[in-house]
Structure formats: structure tokens, C-alpha cells
Amino acid sequence: MKLRDIMEKIGSFSATKPFLVLAIVLLITLALATQIPHIKKQTSFEKMLPQNLPEVKEIYEVRDEFGGTDVAIIAVKVVPSDCTDKVVDIRDPRVLEAVKMLEENLRTIDGVTKVTSPVDILTQMNGGVVPKSIDTVNNLLQKLPPSEREKMFNKDYSMLTIQVFTDVGADEKKNKAFVQAMEERIKETPFPPGVEAIPTGTPVLRALIGKLMNESQFITTAVAMIAILFIILIHFKRLTSVLLLTPLVLALIWTGGFMGLFGIPLDMATAAVGSLVLGLGIDYGIYFGSRYNEERENGKSPEESAITTVRFAGSSVLASAATTIAGLLALTIAPLPMMANLGKVCALGIASCCFLTIFFLPAVLVIDEKYIHPAIQKLIKMIKG
């Protein structure tokens, strides 16, 4: 049986049983949508590298043998303030007391293996008591080698750092919980006026990457959707032409479901899949919509137009999708895991677009022509009348 004959049978089924097709697709969509919450976010730097590299393996071995290898750094620094009793020197006893309190609170966070700061050294040298004056701090510093003193404060005594070691590793949930807990401890610490504590370091940057990935995914997908919608409305000059986007919207849900089902993580590369699938997949909808309109202009019924469209345009869409998928699957042999993940996800997205365009879109076009568009026209007449 020729490919066009197969396409004609698919088109006939979709066009003559549009509501059954709609029900089938919606059931599949609901089933895949339940897998979306299972998508794992991946911001760990070592997970973005090939896992068989000696350098990567060594990270895991060091973590197993010695505990935490990730370090969060809290920069405690002097900042401008209008208060009369503001801090002008980071060696101020009020700052040292606040840092000591923050350290004790940080040690209560799950996953923290060690917390250190210059205050620990000064307190130990001062008989276990936090120095009560800057002069005392200076006297204690003079007892240390110059190389050690330089590591404790910056040159103008406007900053010191707290190092927080953690063993959260590549676990995204643990890392997020750790960063949130650390930020809460910082907010709870009563630093004097003119002092600010800012967290940074690998765990904090990973949490920031995760947040920016979510924002980027939403923004890029939304902008792409709006732009495509605008172009479609201009091209077809018909309000219900927005229904050509339904395969794309469903394809995005399917793609997310496949990611959760097959364990493909959301990383810095796959975060862009939404806009990529929309940009690549809309061609199929426009091609189908244009061919369908041509058949309708030739006097064919909605069902006949849909069947003809699938028969002649379906094979072209399938060939176009196959070449695109082949190119994307080539990314799966890339040494970087996130490039391989991008190839897998985009290939799944394009395959979903292709299937939904051929199988689902004809049903949508028939439903629009026979039910939705007439209902809208009737409503408009009622409003005008």
C-alpha cells in the first residue's frame, strides 16, 4: 500500500469521526500530562559533563570519602547607610557577634558539614570569646603571619566571608532546600546598620540557574506563541485559524510528558525546547491549513477537503518531520549530555507535532468548519441584531 493511500485512510478516519479523534487525543494528553511533574531539573555542573570522565568520577569519590565538596560563600560587607551608628569597619564587634550567631544557625541546616569564618580564629585566639573591640582584633591579627591575615579580611576592612560546606551534591531538591534555609538564616540574623550579607558560591548559583531556566522557558515559549498567533491571524484572516495552534500546544504537553516518562531532565539546553518546537512545528499547521482552504475554495465539503489535505500534504509533512528529526537525533551522539538531551526532546516534540498535525488537525478543521465557525457567526449576528 502506498504512503498516500495510508494517509488517505488516516484522513478519512479523522475527518469522519472528528469527536472520537478529539477524545483519543485528549485522553493521551491527560495521561502524558500526569508525567510532567516527574521532570527532574538539572543544574549540577558535573551532571552536564560525560559521567565516564576521570575528573567527574573523582568528584563523586571525593564526596563519598570526605563529605561535602560544594561550598557556599556568604559575603558580609559594609554598605552605605544613613544611620548615625552605622558600621564603617567590618571588624566592628557588632558584626563579629552577628557573624558568630549566623554561623551557629547555619550549622543546624541539613546537609551542612562545616562552617568557617575569620570570627572562629579570632574567638579561639581570644580565649573562646568574641573580641569586644577593634583594637583587640588588631592585636590578635598581629600575632598571625601576614599570609593568614590577608585571608581574613579585604585590604580596606570592608568585607569578610563565611564558608559553608555542604554535601547536597547533585540533588536538586536538597540544593534548593539548602539555599532557601541559608537565606532564611541570613534574614533572621540581626546585622547592625551598614552591613549586608550576600550569599553566593556553587549551590547558590545552581539555585539561580534553576530559577532562570524556569523564567526563560516561560518567557521564550510565551513570546513565540504570541508571535506565531499574530502571524497566523494575519495570514489566514480568520479568528478560528488560531485552532491551527492546537497541535503545537498539545505537542508541548506531550513533550513534557515524554520528558517525565523517559527521565530526560530539564537543563540549560532543554529549557529552550518550547520555543524551538513551536517555531519548527508551526510549518506543518500552516501547510495543512493552506491546502485545506484551497480544497474548500474548489467546492469540496469539509470532510472531503480534510481527506484530500491529509492524502497529499500528509506525506510531505511526514517527510519534512523525518528529516528534521534525523538532524536533531544527531545531537544525541554529542559528548555533552545536555546537547544529547536537547536532541532527544526536540525530536520527540517534532514527532508529536507531526503526528498531531496528520491525525488530529483534520478533525479540528472539520469541527471548526461545521460547528465552531457557524456558532461564532451566529453569535456575531445576534450581537449586531
Secondary structure, DSSP 8 states (H G I E B T S, - for coil): --HHHHHHHHHHHHHHSHHHHHHHHHHHHHHHHTTGGG--B---TGGGS-TTSHHHHHHHHHHHHHS--EEEEEEEEE-----TT---STT-HHHHHHHHHHHHHHTTSTTEEEEE-HHHHHHHHTTTS--SSHHHHHHHHHTS-HHHHHHHS-TTS-EEEEEEEE--TT-HHHHHHHHHHHHHHHHHS---TTEEEEEEEHHHHHHHHHHHHHHHHHHHHHHHHHHHHHHHHHHH--GGGGGGGHHHHHHHHHHHHHHHHHT--B-TTGGGHHHHHHHHHHHHHHHHHHHHHHHHHTT--HHHHHHHHHHHHHHHHHHHHHHHHHHHHGGGGSSSHHHHHHHHHHHHHHHHHHHIIIIIHHHHHHHIIIIIHHHHHHHHHHHH-
